[in-house]
Amino acid sequence: MEKVWRFTIEHGTVTSGARSRKQLSPSGCNEPFKDRYWCPKRQWFRRAPCPFVNRRECENYQLMCGSL
């Protein structure tokens, strides 16, 4: 099955479909796209920014609680 649309972050460049721009956040977390925020852990968009400061904090929370 072929993907219809793709969102990736590689080497400081955010690519969404055929468009590219410079990455705004250092870790890729909460990378804005229209009115949503990218979560690299889930590989999907969130309606509100993630409450964690960085990806390490997110991973620690998941280890303690079992899920996001």
C-alpha positions as CSV (number, residue, x, y, z in Angstrom):
1,M,0.0,0.0,0.0
2,E,1.4,3.3,-1.0
3,K,1.3,6.4,1.2
4,V,-0.8,9.3,0.0
5,W,1.0,11.9,2.1
6,R,4.2,11.9,4.1
7,F,5.6,14.1,7.0
8,T,9.3,13.6,7.8
9,I,12.0,15.4,9.7
10,E,15.5,14.7,8.5
11,H,18.8,16.6,8.9
12,G,17.0,19.8,10.1
13,T,14.5,19.8,7.2
14,V,10.8,19.3,7.7
15,T,9.1,17.8,4.6
16,S,5.3,17.6,4.2
17,G,4.2,16.2,0.9
18,A,6.2,18.1,-1.8
19,R,7.0,21.1,0.5
20,S,10.1,21.6,2.7
21,R,11.2,24.1,5.3
22,K,13.8,24.4,8.1
23,Q,13.1,22.6,11.3
24,L,12.0,24.9,14.1
25,S,12.4,22.7,17.2
26,P,15.7,21.1,18.1
27,S,14.3,17.6,18.8
28,G,11.4,17.5,16.3
29,C,8.8,17.4,19.1
30,N,6.0,19.9,18.8
31,E,7.0,20.8,15.3
32,P,4.1,23.0,14.1
33,F,2.1,22.1,11.0
34,K,-1.0,24.3,10.3
35,D,-2.9,24.1,13.6
36,R,-1.4,20.8,14.8
37,Y,1.9,19.7,16.4
38,W,4.0,16.7,15.3
39,C,4.8,14.0,17.9
40,P,7.8,11.9,16.7
41,K,7.0,9.2,19.3
42,R,3.6,8.5,17.9
43,Q,4.5,9.5,14.4
44,W,1.3,11.5,14.2
45,F,-0.1,15.0,15.0
46,R,-1.6,16.3,18.2
47,R,-4.2,19.1,18.6
48,A,-2.2,20.8,21.4
49,P,1.6,21.0,22.1
50,C,3.1,18.2,24.1
51,P,3.4,19.1,27.8
52,F,6.9,17.5,28.0
53,V,10.1,19.7,27.7
54,N,12.0,17.2,25.5
55,R,11.8,13.6,24.2
56,R,13.7,12.2,27.1
57,E,11.0,13.5,29.5
58,C,8.4,11.9,27.3
59,E,10.2,8.5,27.4
60,N,10.6,8.7,31.2
61,Y,6.9,9.3,31.6
62,Q,6.1,6.3,29.3
63,L,8.4,4.1,31.4
64,M,6.8,5.1,34.7
65,C,3.1,5.1,33.5
66,G,3.2,2.4,30.7
67,S,1.7,4.6,27.9
68,L,1.1,8.1,26.7
